[in-house]
Amino acid sequence: MPTYDYACRACQHRFEAFHAMTEPALRRCPDCGADALERLIGAGAGILFKGSGFYETDYKRPAAPKSDAPPAGTPAKPAATPAPGTPAKAPDRAPARPDKPAG
């Protein structure tokens, strides 16, 4: 059963009423007694699950596994090759140290 918002046009009293959708709208204001109630249109309330077994994670999809590999269907990047006519660079080496004499 939904909760409806009402406002009285005579005294501006606002309240909520809980009744079935098949029941007619209320007409008489409980505050001033005038037949000037108007049912307001509201956003309504969200669904509220009560009881055990309702968890936020129950219906979530599992996360996709993360990997460093490119997605299927994408070509792998070829290894970088130097442009023609460019000398190949030698790998970096630490400078040679002269041996220390035992002392």
C-alpha positions as CSV (number, residue, x, y, z in Angstrom):
1,M,0.0,0.0,0.0
2,P,1.4,3.4,-1.0
3,T,1.8,6.5,1.1
4,Y,0.1,9.6,-0.4
5,D,0.8,13.2,0.3
6,Y,-2.1,15.6,0.9
7,A,-2.5,19.3,1.2
8,C,-5.5,21.3,2.4
9,R,-6.4,24.3,0.2
10,A,-8.2,26.0,3.1
11,C,-5.5,25.9,5.8
12,Q,-2.4,24.7,3.9
13,H,-2.0,21.7,6.3
14,R,0.2,19.0,4.7
15,F,0.3,15.4,5.8
16,E,0.8,11.8,4.5
17,A,-1.9,9.1,4.4
18,F,-1.2,5.4,4.0
19,H,-4.1,3.6,2.1
20,A,-4.7,1.2,-0.8
21,M,-4.6,2.4,-4.4
22,T,-8.2,1.2,-4.8
23,E,-9.5,3.5,-2.0
24,P,-10.8,6.9,-3.0
25,A,-8.7,10.0,-2.3
26,L,-9.3,11.7,1.1
27,R,-11.5,14.8,1.0
28,R,-11.8,16.1,4.5
29,C,-8.9,17.9,6.2
30,P,-8.1,16.3,9.6
31,D,-6.8,19.7,10.9
32,C,-9.6,22.2,9.9
33,G,-12.4,19.8,8.8
34,A,-12.9,21.5,5.4
35,D,-13.6,19.4,2.3
36,A,-10.6,21.0,0.5
37,L,-7.9,18.2,0.4
38,E,-5.8,17.8,-2.7
39,R,-3.7,14.7,-3.3
40,L,-0.2,15.8,-4.3
41,I,1.8,14.1,-7.0
42,G,5.2,13.2,-5.6
43,A,8.2,11.1,-6.6
44,G,7.2,8.3,-4.3
45,A,9.5,6.3,-2.2
46,G,12.1,3.8,-3.3
47,I,11.7,0.1,-2.8
48,L,12.6,-0.9,0.7
49,F,13.7,-4.5,1.2
50,K,13.3,-5.7,4.8
51,G,14.5,-8.9,6.3
52,S,17.7,-11.0,5.9
53,G,19.1,-11.9,2.6
54,F,19.0,-8.6,0.8
55,Y,22.5,-7.4,0.2
56,E,23.8,-4.8,-2.2
57,T,26.3,-7.3,-3.7
58,D,23.7,-10.1,-4.3
59,Y,23.0,-9.2,-7.9
60,K,26.2,-7.4,-9.0
61,R,28.1,-8.9,-11.9
62,P,31.7,-10.0,-11.1
63,A,34.4,-7.6,-12.1
64,A,36.3,-8.5,-15.3
65,P,39.7,-9.9,-14.6
66,K,42.5,-7.4,-15.1
67,S,45.5,-8.4,-17.2
68,D,48.4,-6.7,-18.9
69,A,47.6,-8.5,-22.2
70,P,45.9,-6.5,-24.9
71,P,42.2,-7.4,-25.5
72,A,41.5,-10.2,-27.9
73,G,41.4,-9.1,-31.5
74,T,44.0,-6.3,-31.2
75,P,47.3,-6.8,-32.9
76,A,50.4,-7.0,-30.8
77,K,52.8,-4.1,-31.2
78,P,56.0,-5.1,-33.2
79,A,59.4,-4.6,-31.5
80,A,60.9,-1.3,-32.2
81,T,63.5,-1.4,-35.0
82,P,65.9,1.4,-35.8
83,A,65.3,3.2,-39.1
84,P,67.5,2.2,-42.0
85,G,70.9,3.9,-42.0
86,T,70.8,4.6,-38.2
87,P,73.6,2.9,-36.3
88,A,72.4,0.5,-33.6
89,K,72.9,1.7,-30.1
90,A,75.1,-0.5,-27.9
91,P,73.6,-1.5,-24.5
92,D,74.5,0.8,-21.6
93,R,77.5,-0.5,-19.6
94,A,79.0,0.7,-16.4
95,P,82.4,2.3,-16.8
96,A,85.3,-0.1,-16.2
97,R,87.1,0.5,-12.9
98,P,90.8,-0.2,-12.5
99,D,91.4,-2.9,-10.0
100,K,92.6,-1.7,-6.6
101,P,95.9,-3.0,-5.5
102,A,95.6,-5.2,-2.4
103,G,96.8,-3.2,0.4
